[in-house]
Amino acid sequence: MEVAMALWDAAEDFPNRTLTMMDPRKMHGEEPTDLVAAAMQQADVIFRVTKMSLTHTMARKKACQAGARDLNCCDYTMSMLESGGLYTDFEANRKFVDQIAKGFENGSECRIISDKGTDYTASIKGHKVSPQYGMSTRKGEFSSPPDIECATGAIPFTANGTIVVDGSITHPEIGVLKEPITLEIKDSIVQEIKGGKEAEKFRKVLEEFHDPRVYQVGEIGVGLNPDASLCGRMLEDEGCYGYVHVALGNNDTNLQDCPFHIDMMFQSPTIFVDEKVILDKGNVVFD
């Protein structure tokens, strides 16, 4: 609430500012109330100061289709407004986003490996590529600063292999990991989650939804903000340069419809697209 009021006060020169409130959502990707969704579709600019992200919702998509410039501020803290990833040079970092987007575009197969044991392969053929520059300067544009990333997604039923998560998981009860969590994936569905206490907590988070769709692998994203640091806050974590995240649940297309989205960050991986290296141990490879 403190962050919301700080942004509200900063917008005092805009006479049509409107503040809407609702009960917190249970998970990222859960739709807002009908009232909030309707207000979003009437807005020119939206600051979404929420606990859980609304990015992967129909409400956000319809608002942007109507022309809103949308800014995701989920799970912000006052300290994030004072230092860190929000103070990066967003324009200068475009080159990282564009290079990864170039690598994903027109690609067929994506393979991700890491020294910790990740070895994951999925088809990305025909999947939308979503560059996120951390700015919403044009009508219909959405962003999630300090997150700067480029994302695509696994085509349903094509993802297989092992993902070792050693960074963070974007859930309030988990955050930055003390020990790695290993996921075994077959045909784009998580078959097994291995690890210690945090792995057990993660299993329970998923089980509580009683929905098999929460186990489907969705987004593949590359963090590209060199001034972001791992802290347990979703938008700072998934934007960290040198980290890749794979998400369960919904993604930024209609290929997978699920009222749930959770990102899992792991550090210093290498990404191949059709055997060409586009990320080498966390570093962007330029042509």
N, C-alpha and C positions, 0 to 999 in steps of 0.2 A: 504493500500500500504506500510505503514511503517513496518508492521509485515512481509509482503512478502519480502521486501528488506533485513530485518534483517536475515531471514532464507536463502535468496540467498547469502548474504555475509558469513554466517556461513558455507556454502557448497562450499567455494571457492577452497578447495583442491580436489574437484571432477571434473575432466576436462570435463565430459560429461553432466554437469548440463545444463538444458534448462528451460527457463522461457516462459510460454505462458499466454496470457491475452485475456479476452473477456468481453463483457458488462455484468453487474450484472444480475443474474437471478431474476425473480419476486418472487419466493417462493422456499422453501426447496423442493427438489425432482424433480425440473425441469431439464431436460437434458441440458448438456453443448452444445456448438457448435460442429459441426462435426470435425473441426480441433483439438479442445481440446480433444475430445473423442478419436481420432486417436492417438494423442500424448500419452495419458494415456495408451493405449494398447501396446505401444512400451517401456514404462518405467519400470525400475526395482524398483524404489522407487518414491512415489508421495507424495508431500506435497500440500494438497488442501487448499490454503489460499483464501477463498472466503467469500462473505457476506452470501450467502445461501448455505446450505449443499447439496452436490451431492451424499451423501451416498446412498440414496434410488433411484438411477438411474441405467439404463442399462449400461451407460458408466463406472461407478465405478465397477459394477458387472463383466463386460467383462474384465476390466483391471486386476481385482483380479484373474479371471479365467485364464488369460494369465500369471499369476505369480507375478504381482506387489505387493509390500508391500506398503500399502496405509495408509496415515495419514490425517485424516480430521481435518483441522484447521479453520473451518468456524467461522466467527465473532470474531476472536481473537483480543485482545487488547495488547498493549505493557505491560501493568500492569500484564496481565495474565502470561506473560513470566518471570515476576520478582518474583511473590509470588502466593500462593493459591494452588488450586487443582493440578496443574502440578508438584508440589513439594512433593506429597504424595509418599508413598512407594508402588508402583504398585504391586510388587511381594507379599508383605505382605497382600495386599487386595484380592488376589486370593481366599482366603478361603471364603469370603463373596459371591463372584460370583459363586463359585462352589456349595455352599450350596443352593442358590436360584435356580440354574440350576437343581440340584438334586430334588428340590421340584416341579419344573415345568415339568420335564421329566416324561413321561408316565401318566401325570395327565389328567383328563377328564373335570372337571369343576373348574373354578376359580371364587371366589367371593371376592370382595374388599369392605370393609366398613371403615368408619371413623366417628369420633365424630362430624365432621362438616355436616354430612348428606349423604355422599357417600354410596350407596348400589348398587353395580354393579355386574352382573353375566354374564359369557360367557363360552362357550365351548372352550377348548384349545386342545382337543383330536387330536393327530396326528400333531399338529402344531410344526414347527421348534422352538427349543430353541436356542437363540443367546447370548452366554456369551461374554461380552466385557471387556477385562482386561485393556484396555488403552494402549496396546503395539502392534506393528506390527513387530514381530521378525522373522516370517516365511513367505516364499513365498505364495502369495495369501491371506495374512491376512490383514484385515483393522481394524482400531481403530479410536477413536475420543477423545483423551485425552484433558482435564482432566476427561472426562466422563468415569466412571467405572460403568457398569450396567449388569444386566441380563434381557433379554427380551424374550417374546413370543408374541403371537397374538391371537385375537379372531377369531374363525372360522366364516366365513361370515354368517350373518342372525341369529346368536345365542346370541348376546350381548343385554342385557336389563337392565334397571335400571336408577339410578341417579348418576351423578358424580359432586361433588362440588370441583371446582378448586380454591385453595387458595394460590398457589405458584406463578407460572408464566406461560406465554404462549409464545412460541418461535417465535415471530414475532416482527420485529423492531418497529412497532407502538404500541405494547402492553407491553411485558416484564413482570417485577415483578408487581403483582396485588396489587392494593390498597384496593379492596373489592372482595369477592368471586364471581365466575361465576358458575352458575348451568346449567348442560346439562341433558336433559331428552332423553333417548335412547330407541328405540324399534327396534327389529330385526336388530341390528347393525347400525342403521341410527339415527343420531341426529334429534329429532323431535322439540326440543325447546331449546333456549338459554336464560337464565334469569339472571338478575343482573342490574347493573347501566351503567355508561358511557362506561366502558371497555367492558361490554357484548355487547353493541350496536356496538362498534368498531369491535369486533370479528365477529359479524354477518355480517357486511359490508365486512370484509376481505374475508369471505367465499362466499358471494353473488357475489363478483367481478369476481370470476372464472367462473360463469355460467356453472357449471359442478356438477351434483348431486353426483358424486363420492367423492367430498371433504367432504361430511357429513358422510361417512362410517367410522366406528371405526376400527382401525387397531391394532397397537402395544400396548402391555402392558409391561412396563419396570420398573425395580426397581433400583434406584440410590444407589451406594455403595462406593462412595469416601468420607471418613470421613474428608478430608481436603478441600473439595469443599464447596462453600457457594453461596446462591441465590444472583444473581447479574444482571439478565436480559440477560445474554449471554448464548446461547443455550447449549453449551457443558459443561459449569460449572454447569448450573442449573439442567440439566437432570441427572448429575452424583452425585448430592447431596445425601449423606447418609440420610436416613429417609424420602425421598420423592419417590413417585411413579408417573410415567407419563403414560397417555393413549394418543395415537396419533390418529389423523384423517388422512385419505388418505392412501397412500401406506405404506407397511411395507417391512421387509427384506425377503419376499418370493414372489412368483408369485400368491398368493391367491387373492391379490387385486392390480389391475393395475390402477394407478392414478398418474398424473404428479404433485403431491402435497403431502406434509408431514408436519404436525405441531404437536408438543408435548405440552401437558397440564400437569403441575406439581401440585400435591397436597401433603400435608405433613401428616406424622404420621398415615398412614392407616394400617389396618390389612388385610392380604391376607390369604384366605383359598384355598387350592387345595384339592378337594374331602374331604372337612371338616377338613383337617389337616392344622393347622396354620404354615405358613412358614415365615411370617413377622408379628410381633406383635407391633402395634403402631409405625411402622417405624424401628423396630429393628429386625435383622435377628435372626431366631430361629434355633439353632443348635440341632441336634439329641443327 
